[in-house]
Amino acid sequence: MSSSIKIESVVKEKNRMGECPVWEERESALVYVDINSQKVCRWSSLTNEVQSVSVDARVGSVALRQCGGYLIALGTRFALLDWDTKAVTTVLELEQDKPNNRFNDGKVDPKGRFFAACPRLLYHLEKEEQMPDGMCIDAEGKLWVACIDGGRVIRIDPETGKRIQTVRLPTPRITSCCFGGKDYSEMYVTSAYDGLDETTLAKEPHAGEIFKITGLGVKGIPQNFYAA
């Protein structure tokens, strides 16, 4: 890891299962979800304030809408969230016959389509990297992957399937990552404390916090907007 890399905790409000960070440039804010607390959250980089909206099911992911507000994957349905009024409007319900299912992570593609499945094999994680979780793409087309229970994010070349960089974080349950800041040179990383027993949690004071990484030497790209 480069000596120029700096890691700091920017959101100390603990998340049971922080996930799906999205940089909202128009608000200079980081939007993310706490799946198990059933909340959509927004941290302002200008005021350092965290606001949240509670919803009626576990929320796996959030995406920006061009017209304002957000699209969320909520339980087994997609819904629109109006941040100002806190109104949630269902767009589509799926798998109503499978009440124990739920959507997990999701992203908007360059055409404005929101995806919450469609996997393909790209890289086999090493034993110490544990399991892959949320991910993002940088401006060079490389893939950054959060390693839950591995306490790190790794950078992968999708052309070769090789790991080219590892950044270790100060807590094990690292869940997702995204680029943000004025020029998208900062990386924001979410984490969780759910899944840690009391003994482990006592040794992990940063579990559930959100971290900012600077000095990576690479920038990200703006988030795609959901078209509808």
Disulfide bonds with the S-S distance in Angstrom:
none
